[in-house]
Every structure is written in structure tokens, then in C-alpha cells.
Amino acid sequence: MKIEQFIAKSEGEWRSMRTAHTLAFKQFEHIINIITIQILEKNDPKVLSLRDLNKDVKGNYLSPFQIDWSTEDEWETEQSNQITSGSTILIPIPKTNTSGLLIRSMGYAEPIRSLSNYDFSNNGTLMLTTQYKNSIAEERIWFLSTNVRCRSSVVYTSKNSGILQTSFASEVKIKV
């Protein structure tokens, strides 16, 4: 699969149920997200700004997109649920038909601008690897059908000496 096909399949609004296990704190959290994925124009000011911040990353970019999420998280407070939300811009830079780089305005494991390597397996699973300041994240995203996809992640220590967190999410498309 090519990155632009994957992004086109992902565009829309998704309801996500994610379970995460933070090993250090021996805690599980169950999270319900509404995720909106929108393809952006290459000349969108947000895309141009992020591209300018990453001038050292060479290559042609295509299919930039934005992910917005709204989360109801039971772990943040014990008295009541806390709603959190966020947004990130992503710019794919293919190196081959099935691999490349992904510039992120905000990372998955750490809330900083980051650069991920992506690869597609033979079955169309998108595999992302991101080296952060304090951790390494490996993510996998795959489609079970047109309207159902799954995500899993493992976050390691920065020296890859231990696992900090694991998660699994199933997502159902609720709007195209």
C-alpha cells in the first residue's frame, strides 16, 4: 500500500476505544476517543509552517493531513472524567512506494515535534517508529474493513532497555 492510499482510507471521523497499560505505574486505562482525520492542501499555512521548521528533511511531500481528537479519559481524575483534546499535522515524505518519513507537529509518545519512519508490510499494515528525547514509540495501524481499523503501540525507554507502555485500539468510522 502507498501512504496516500492509506491516508485516503483513514480520512473521516472515527470512534476509538483504546486500552493502555502503563507498566511503570501498573495501571490500565480505558479511553474513548473521537478522532477526525482530514487531508490538507500542500499550500495550507499550517503545512507550510511545519515544512519550514523541518527544512533539513529532504524529499517531496504529499497528502499532508491533520488529526484532531477529543478524549474522555478515566485515569486523569478519580472523582470525574476529564475531557482532553488535541491536534497534530502530519506530512508524509515517501522514499519508496512502501516506506518513508512522517513529519509530526506533535508526537504520539511525547508532545513534541517529531520525525517518524514509516513502512508498510505486505498485508497493508502501517508501521511507524519514532525516536523521541526520552522514549521510542512503535505503532502499527491496519484496516480490518473499510470502516474498521486497529492500532497498537509499544513505548520503550530511550535506550530500548524496557517497555514503558503498551496500547491497543479498535476504531469504527462514523463519518466519511
PAVO-545001 format. One line per 3 residues: number of its first residue (from 0); for each residue y, x, z of N, C-alpha, C, O. Coordinates in steps of 0.001 Angstrom, whole numbers, plus 500000, padded with zeros to 6 digits. Each point is the difference from the previous one (the first is absolute). Layout:
N
NUM> Y,X,Z,Y,X,Z,Y,X,Z,Y,X,Z; ...
//
This chain:
176
0> 498824,500840,500000,501176,499160,500000,501247,500891,500000,499997,501079,500592; 501039,498474,498759,501273,500697,499992,500894,499405,501085,499837,498842,500384; 501103,501957,500103,500853,499564,501107,500808,498762,499631,500181,499118,500839
3> 500310,500795,497928,500803,498837,499626,499164,498715,499986,500530,498927,500288; 498177,501160,499384,499118,498825,500057,499795,499571,501452,500024,498811,500317; 499776,502168,500551,499792,499711,501415,501230,499315,500601,499874,499030,500748
6> 501305,501477,498922,501239,499424,500526,500193,498585,499475,500392,499110,500754; 499340,500671,497967,500132,498657,499417,499058,499016,500693,500386,498860,500259; 498384,501565,500044,499051,499133,500722,500469,499733,501425,499693,498953,500571
9> 501051,501993,500007,500447,499884,501387,501278,499186,500156,500306,499531,501097; 500442,500297,497815,501277,499301,500112,499792,498576,500498,499093,499301,499551; 501758,500277,501382,499939,498652,500550,500096,500023,501512,500363,501010,500602
12> 499309,497871,499992,500046,499872,501464,498581,499890,500541,499187,499233,499485; 500525,501536,501552,498666,500090,500583,500044,499669,501484,500946,500361,500700; 498029,498955,499768,499804,499811,501442,498904,500986,500394,498901,499981,499446
15> 501413,500867,501507,499103,501080,500379,499579,499858,501465,500823,499705,500866; 497916,500505,499391,499497,500062,501368,499439,501409,500193,499031,500395,499352; 501599,500349,501552,499621,501404,500208,499564,500209,501442,500599,499476,500939
18> 498351,501298,499205,499528,500424,501312,500117,501515,500044,499524,500696,499104; 501115,499809,501948,500183,501444,500146,499422,500435,501343,500098,499290,501000; 499309,501874,498995,499449,500595,501221,500725,501320,500223,499824,500948,499235
21> 500985,499111,501804,500695,501232,500364,499135,500696,501039,499937,499584,501157; 499403,501476,498414,499005,500652,500837,500591,500623,501260,499398,499917,501070; 501775,500705,498815,500605,500682,501147,500267,499044,501159,499842,500377,501162
24> 500562,498390,498533,500303,499024,501039,498853,499027,500247,500100,499112,500846; 498804,501064,498403,498837,499111,500097,500428,498538,499894,499594,499153,500795; 501246,500576,498191,500499,498647,499821,499719,499507,498592,500025,500759,499031
27> 499707,497940,500888,499866,499310,498730,501210,499102,499854,500497,499446,500980; 499972,500413,497800,501054,499028,499755,499635,499191,498767,499436,500520,499037; 500893,498214,501014,499759,499093,498896,501369,499548,499500,500811,499480,500766
30> 499433,500724,497950,501331,499797,499457,499921,499069,498795,499148,500165,499127; 501744,498865,500838,500141,499120,498847,501298,500397,499302,501062,500021,500623; 498853,500291,498092,501164,500402,499206,500199,499040,498844,499047,499422,499478
33> 502187,500423,500139,500333,499458,498689,500595,501185,499246,501005,500572,500421; 498373,499788,498473,500390,501163,499210,500454,499515,498628,499293,499242,499336; 501886,501197,500249,500509,499667,498669,500131,501284,499207,500656,500946,500437
36> 498716,499087,498394,500040,501160,499121,500725,499588,498727,499603,499055,499318; 501476,501677,500374,500855,499659,498863,500217,501243,499140,500385,501055,500503; 499363,498810,498197,500271,501087,499061,501505,500086,499787,500672,498984,499822
39> 499852,502243,500199,501432,500237,499831,500275,500635,498643,499119,500617,499402; 502092,499227,500126,500434,500669,498776,500212,501482,500303,500376,500366,501113; 499381,500479,497890,500199,501445,500179,501442,500343,500339,500258,500995,500677
42> 500697,498180,498854,501407,500277,500252,500550,499258,501221,501213,499978,500209; 497915,499418,500595,500429,499356,501242,500654,501070,500882,499450,501092,500144; 501706,498615,500446,500681,500999,500832,499130,500566,501127,500131,501176,500339
45> 498983,498010,500247,499112,500489,501070,499008,501022,499455,499676,500981,500670; 499848,498785,498118,499053,500924,499358,500721,501300,499652,499487,501087,500269; 501690,498806,499139,500759,501188,499617,500364,500844,501217,499942,501228,499951
48> 500430,498114,501130,500344,500719,501233,498800,500772,500549,500131,501167,500368; 498708,498190,499689,498793,500663,500496,499598,501134,499063,499593,501068,500457; 500516,498709,498254,499669,501043,499020,500923,501206,500182,499546,501142,499927
51> 501741,498612,500308,500963,501087,500203,499678,500815,501253,500231,501209,500031; 499239,498133,500999,499624,500704,501227,498758,500863,499814,499699,500846,500841; 499579,498941,498058,498745,500712,499734,500047,500720,498658,499034,499960,499238
54> 502078,500692,500474,500178,500685,498710,498972,501100,499764,499723,500351,498854; 499712,500196,502217,499010,501073,499858,498652,499484,499505,499152,500794,499593; 500636,497888,500434,498753,499408,499508,500168,499744,498507,500778,499138,499590
57> 498490,501613,499611,500138,499937,498542,499007,499012,499396,498898,499811,500516; 501507,499567,498391,499127,499094,499270,500708,498701,499669,501045,499680,500566; 498373,499584,498516,500537,498699,499616,499522,498944,500979,498813,499927,500315
60> 502092,499277,500152,499610,498942,500913,499944,498669,499272,500722,499766,499031; 498397,499365,501465,499867,498683,499398,499615,498984,501063,499501,500352,501069; 500738,498397,498620,499643,498874,500872,500427,500181,501452,499179,499822,500900
63> 502099,500533,499357,500418,500057,501400,499877,498604,500611,500163,498993,499311; 499553,500964,501970,499842,498705,500643,500455,500060,501446,500174,501074,500577; 500014,497741,499995,500452,499875,501378,498985,499158,500750,499500,498999,499486
66> 500201,501420,501739,499139,499224,500887,500835,499584,501203,500577,500841,500689; 499482,497854,499556,500653,499449,501189,498923,499366,500851,499063,499402,499471; 501056,500720,501842,499020,499382,500871,500658,499416,501229,501054,500449,500451
69> 498296,498548,500068,500385,499340,501234,498727,499896,500825,498997,499463,499530; 501037,501041,501684,498795,500119,500804,500142,499289,501329,501027,500104,500669; 497940,499177,499702,499896,499471,501350,498946,500839,500696,498828,499964,499624
72> 501576,500790,501387,499151,501010,500619,499765,499652,501468,500954,499875,500768; 497799,499970,499619,499693,499632,501380,500043,501187,500966,499922,499805,501213; 500199,501415,498271,499911,501183,500840,501343,500423,500586,500035,500624,501060
75> 501077,499048,498266,501315,500494,500403,500390,499536,501404,500498,500796,500796; 499287,497950,499508,500316,499511,501346,498845,499144,500470,499305,499376,499198; 500498,500601,502086,498900,499199,500526,500434,498567,500287,499165,499096,500004
78> 502120,500680,500235,500489,498662,500307,500107,499136,498746,499598,498836,500002; 500941,501736,498942,500189,499213,498785,499827,500879,498773,500140,501221,500057; 499552,498125,498840,499852,500741,498751,501361,500447,499487,500991,499284,500144
81> 499057,501889,499264,501229,500550,499458,499882,500047,498484,499011,500493,499457; 501994,498997,499877,500014,500023,498539,500698,501286,499559,501113,500298,500434; 498219,500451,498705,500615,501189,499422,499953,499863,498489,499184,499258,499453
84> 501693,501460,499888,500029,499945,498550,500493,501332,499471,500526,500827,500744; 499298,499366,497971,500456,501230,499388,499899,499928,498492,499576,499003,499416; 500830,502094,499985,500009,500071,498555,499864,501461,499589,500480,500894,500698
87> 498870,499344,498177,499901,501345,499455,500019,499931,498482,499481,499061,499396; 501122,501942,500008,500022,500148,498546,498954,501061,499655,499896,501015,500688; 499334,498753,498253,498985,500956,499565,500190,500303,498518,500232,499098,499194
90> 499665,502178,500459,500162,500433,498614,498773,500812,499590,499829,501127,500465; 499318,498324,498676,498844,500747,499499,500401,501007,498922,500832,499712,499140; 498565,501462,500925,500178,501031,498979,498601,500438,499565,499399,500867,500634
93> 500077,498535,498283,498643,500338,499554,499903,501451,499523,500918,500520,499366; 497959,500120,500947,499681,501338,499480,498898,499895,498950,499999,500742,499017; 499052,498323,501197,498957,499668,499035,499923,498476,499954,500802,499319,500639
96> 498239,500143,498611,499832,498539,499965,499597,499415,501347,500252,498824,500259; 499127,501977,500599,499456,499470,501254,500523,500693,501257,499505,499741,501097; 501493,501141,498756,500502,500695,501193,501469,500355,499837,500536,500014,498892
99> 500102,500271,502236,501404,500372,499962,500592,500071,501385,499295,500163,500996; 502022,499710,499045,500754,500043,501246,500681,498655,500217,500254,499257,499051; 500034,500444,502199,500675,498765,500356,501095,500342,500998,499720,500362,501143
102> 501538,499521,498416,501130,500217,500901,500192,498728,500806,500016,498903,499443; 500129,501243,501879,500209,498845,500884,501303,500173,500767,500266,501068,500551; 500541,497884,499483,501225,500081,500794,499680,499991,501488,500768,500520,500809
105> 498086,498882,499553,499524,500020,501379,498488,500046,499969,499365,499231,499279; 500056,501664,501499,498566,500198,499997,499232,498931,500747,500580,499123,500640; 498119,500967,499269,499088,499067,500667,499776,500397,501459,500118,499157,500890
108> 499562,502102,499366,499658,500458,501347,501217,500446,500802,499988,499934,501229; 501047,500513,498099,501230,500424,500656,501168,499434,499201,499979,500036,498769; 501044,499440,501914,501111,499338,499297,501007,501001,499420,501174,500003,500371
111> 498347,500840,498716,500838,500988,499347,499720,499972,498504,498951,499525,499564; 501992,500987,499654,499783,500134,498563,498803,500922,499801,499871,501008,500695; 499261,498658,498369,498776,500783,499846,499537,500022,498548,500490,499264,499145
114> 498540,501618,500622,499406,500155,498679,498487,499908,500162,499411,500749,500779; 499962,498337,498489,498551,499811,500063,499370,500460,498699,500623,499937,498941; 498147,500524,501143,499170,500210,498817,499166,498744,499829,499475,499461,500974
117> 500401,500069,497784,499125,498854,499773,498950,500336,498953,500225,500797,499089; 498624,498570,501073,498882,500113,499059,499313,498649,499944,499963,499273,500993; 499495,500392,497847,499174,498805,499867,498555,500421,499864,499679,500923,499251
120> 499448,498398,501477,498568,500242,499843,499514,499248,498761,500753,499242,499389; 497994,500974,500252,499423,499322,498832,499989,498483,500142,500024,499289,498995; 499941,500199,502246,499963,498548,500194,501387,499386,500177,500111,498819,500329
123> 500962,501974,499454,501364,499468,500069,500646,500070,501364,501098,499474,500179; 498260,501159,500793,500596,500144,501328,501114,501036,499947,499802,501115,499518; 501370,498507,500981,501120,500919,500105,499859,500776,501308,499904,499404,501073
126> 500085,501925,498835,499896,500849,501184,501293,500799,500121,500404,500699,499071; 500241,499186,502094,501258,500685,500271,499803,500994,501134,499342,499692,500994; 501226,501496,498861,499980,500994,501060,501425,500480,500207,500670,500418,499056
129> 499789,499519,502194,501368,500380,500319,500011,500952,501180,499435,499705,501053; 501206,501432,498769,500196,500980,501074,501375,499740,500601,501016,500130,499317; 499015,499500,501965,501257,499782,500711,500268,501193,500909,499254,500979,499987
132> 501819,498933,500804,500309,501071,500959,498932,500103,501081,499586,501101,500361; 499965,497753,500159,499087,499995,501136,498624,499435,499705,499156,499935,500894; 500601,499657,497874,498718,499366,499695,499687,500070,498508,500839,500379,499182
135> 497936,499247,500496,499538,499851,498621,499422,498593,499891,499184,499598,500829; 501229,499661,498164,499483,498643,499807,499194,499931,498715,500424,500498,498957; 498414,498881,501131,499186,499688,498829,499888,498489,499929,499570,499352,500955
138> 500821,500092,497902,499958,498556,499811,499173,499681,498767,499964,500771,499041; 499375,498085,500998,499250,499502,498852,500363,498527,499827,500062,499238,500965; 500178,500380,497770,500325,498607,499689,499152,499604,498793,499968,500711,498995
141> 499349,498150,501109,499157,499553,498891,500017,498475,499912,500232,499300,500986; 499516,500212,497802,499986,498563,499730,498570,499485,500015,499111,500574,499370; 500679,498326,501365,498718,499301,499967,500011,498942,498906,498967,499678,499413
144> 502231,499786,500324,500211,499044,498910,501487,500033,499673,500742,500806,500562; 499689,498341,498549,501413,499976,499615,500904,499729,501192,501097,500552,500084; 498457,498609,500831,500844,499574,501118,499550,500504,501363,500510,499535,501020
147> 498561,501391,499026,499537,500557,501276,499900,501510,499858,499392,500514,499062; 501214,500185,501885,499873,501455,500009,499806,500484,501430,500271,499277,500958; 499258,501946,499168,499747,500601,501310,500706,501344,500084,500218,500670,498990
150> 500135,499712,502237,500603,501310,500266,499327,500594,501226,499713,499292,500965; 500041,501995,498993,499530,500697,501199,500793,501286,500117,500474,500551,499007; 499663,499918,502224,500728,501255,500200,499403,500759,501172,499417,499426,500920
153> 500751,501884,499009,499662,500899,501099,501182,500944,500139,500443,500606,499024; 500064,499513,502200,501099,500922,500271,499443,501113,500872,499457,499755,501077; 500689,501480,498433,499495,501193,500688,501152,500766,500640,501163,499771,499666
156> 498518,501130,501245,500999,500929,500518,500479,500883,498848,499333,500095,498970; 501809,500542,501201,500580,500797,498911,499118,501162,499570,500096,500457,498861; 499056,500024,502020,499090,501088,499647,498606,499477,499641,499045,500765,499863
159> 500865,497895,499987,498746,499356,499617,498881,500264,501016,498822,500052,499645; 501570,500114,501625,499012,500320,501035,499500,498780,500770,499053,500112,500779; 501560,498738,499019,499559,498802,500702,500562,498754,499357,500987,500062,499266
162> 498391,498810,501006,500433,498715,499459,500905,499324,501019,499641,499869,501170; 501532,499703,498382,500946,499300,500860,499836,498487,499914,500036,499307,501017; 499782,500177,497755,499939,498555,499809,499177,499657,498766,499992,500745,499020
165> 499320,498130,501037,499319,499437,498844,500462,498555,499845,500382,499358,500978; 499582,500133,497800,500356,498597,499809,499286,499442,498777,499579,500734,499106; 500300,497950,500885,499447,499282,498856,500798,498708,499851,500302,499330,500988
168> 500036,500326,497771,500729,498754,499737,499372,499274,498826,499592,500612,499013; 500337,498078,501112,499664,499162,498855,501253,499197,499670,500688,499493,500886; 499591,500404,497807,501253,499390,499551,499696,498947,498937,499178,500209,499108
171> 501504,498657,501014,499832,498897,499057,501355,499725,499358,501006,499839,500692; 499010,500111,497984,501252,499726,499291,500348,498528,500176,499189,499113,499731; 502035,500649,500725,500438,498619,500212,501071,499565,499003,500262,498807,499851
174> 500365,502170,499458,500990,499702,498959,499969,501104,498967,499913,501182,500332; 500158,498418,498415,500057,500994,498915,501436,500410,499784,500282,500829,499135
//
